[in-house]
């Protein structure tokens, strides 16, 4: 695998950057973010403020605010995940001199090391001093995994050369805005108001504020510890502490900063400021915090880590690290969804899309309590989804394409094309297939955990209403003798209207229709399986009419799936679109991933062409095994043999620009079975997507959480063919030479710490001793039973 990015070196369980490169700072800050599922802070240098190079953002899960801006002559309302007061600031200077930063002073060395195993960020920088000598600065940073409200920063100053006096200033800085994404800067980003600062006790200062419209209150407190007196100099928007240090040659002086954060959304507190002050006062010193933090990470790694050798394994560990920083065991106590860009930046405004479709399958087998909490986020917003369906004149539940605090549709009305400078209408709210993603995750969660209480309770409510929406969205076409779903946008996202059409939307998107049929079939299966009293409760509370299940059965078997030239059409009429001269565009542009922006800037439209941003039809091969996909098409009255599917894969493979980090993942997953020789190139792309910033600057705005989690699941389910269906673990390993050895723990139907390992053609499944029932494993049609306390060893054919 090529070096992921200039200056970055993978070193086993660490990720290291060598040298200071301003042009890479935003990327490094995203990839060096530290978090614990409750809040996260980007890996910015504490002595630097937000500017064109640095962006020290801090984000608390689920904390949003809504503002209205004037854009292109229109009033546009947007809800954003809020950038909180910056707790990092710790700047320093020679007495009476200028503050030292890598941008204003001469740097003799600079290293930044993300230690994955203990969850620590280390930086080492040498500053050349005007009078001769060098100031060596070493910092260790953590966002505590045991106590999710705490963070800490240790700074060590060591002098090489004549003795000097050094002034250091630590602060909680409320002078922040949401300005981390350049294309959003025409929007109002001033989300915080009503600032107050103060001193609670010697060594402790505090800051409080609240959001402007959602009225979420924040309390932050910090304690500075040094071997010299600490003074206070609070300002209107900054809680400030100062220390004056005497540095002697070769002696290290240490300053520790401990921070507590609470919000008014926290359970079991009265006032967030009071809670923050109490928590920071009671917090132990840095060494003890570091020890308990490392222990918590060690336990979490044992439950979740993939074992993959080589550089691919190092990248996968980094991906898992960032997934766990956004969605940790602490997430189980929160009302939050899966932010598409993690808690790592402001891209997509911190909204929840369908990325949980790529995230929950991994969590189900490691942290099922977190999966359940993320599904509860959707259930709490079921009423909003039902209201959205009602507004369209339909029954059931229509989940939004973009969700935030309260479940209403947060998809933007306009989006900016940076190439042309044009603000364009945004029709992504027509991606109604997000409801099918919710239903898929409900079913997958139950299959992996056996959590019947959830499936028969909240899960059944959501599944029923999603199915109801699809049945009510289908209209019968007498000419075709089939039902159709019109006016939607598929996962591709490029195509949002027919060429020359005055209204947005497409008819019979194949992915939408097939997944809708799957949802209807699962809802019928669940209704039949429910205990009669629960079924009666559910149908009564939903007002389900007696003939609705009959219609669901009919629609689930008669939805129209368009074909052209022997392949599945992305939507009705796709086969009539023009072919694009791909070679010409590749010659004229270095990067055509965002082909839609290129064409619009040329006065053209991607709607005219057979061109996809990312997998659409091929997403079906990601969600469903080959056998299940054939059965789905068979239920719909279509024959999908291996030849037709292979032709479909080839067709879209040559017409996709991969303008999403999810695209390489899906293609690698599918090609691992359909065309193994070509799979590794796409797997590599999905592994390198963020670390090499393949989307051209987007990672600096926040990592792509779905793609990172998807690479983990590629090993866990994609390469193993692992399915959790019918109370049995089904395995169908596919050999991929570049990833031929791997292992991982998993949690299945109450079995903690079960383990699967494949190496040298030998597949091992071990189940720890417990009082749980044996696990059934199906491999190539044969079912074997593994009793708790035993290991099954199976030799794979060449």
Secondary structure, DSSP 8 states (H G I E B T S, - for coil): ---SSTTEEEETTEEEEES--GGGHHHHHHHT-EE-SSEEE----TT--SSSS----EEETT-EEEEEEEETTEEEEEEEE----B---EEEEETTS----TTTS-EEEEEEEEETTTTEEEEEEEEE-TTSSEEEEEEEEEE-SSSTTEEEEEEEEEEESS-EEEEEEEEEE----S-SSGGGTTS----EEEEEEEEEETTEEEEEEEESSS--EEEEEEEEE-SS--EE---SSEEEEEEEEEE-BT-EEEEEEEEEEEETT-TT-S-HHHHHHHHHHH---HHHHHHHHHHHHHHHHHHH-EEE-HHHHHHHHHHHHHHHHHS-GGGGGS----BTTTTS--GGGG-B-STHHHHHHHHHTT-HHHHHHHHHHHHHTHHHHHHHHHHTT-SS----SSB-SSSS----SEEEETTTTEEEE--GGG-TTHHHHHHHHHHHHHHHH--HHHIIIIIHHHHHHHHHHHHHHEEEETTTTEEEE-SB--TT-S--S-TT-SS--BS--HHHHHHHHHHHHHHHHHHHHS-HHHHHHHHHHHT--TTHHHHHHHHHHHB---EETTEE-SSTTGGGSB---HHHHHHH-S--TTHHHHHHHTT--GGGBS-BSS-STTHHHHHS-HHHHHHHHHHTT----HHHHHHHHHHHHTTB---SHHHHHHHHHHHHHH-GGGHHHHHHHHHHTTTTTTTSS-GGG---HHHHHHHHHIIIIITTT-EEETTEEEE-----GGG--EEEEEEETTEEEEEEEEETTEEEEE--SSSS--EEEEETTEEEEE-TT-EEEEE---
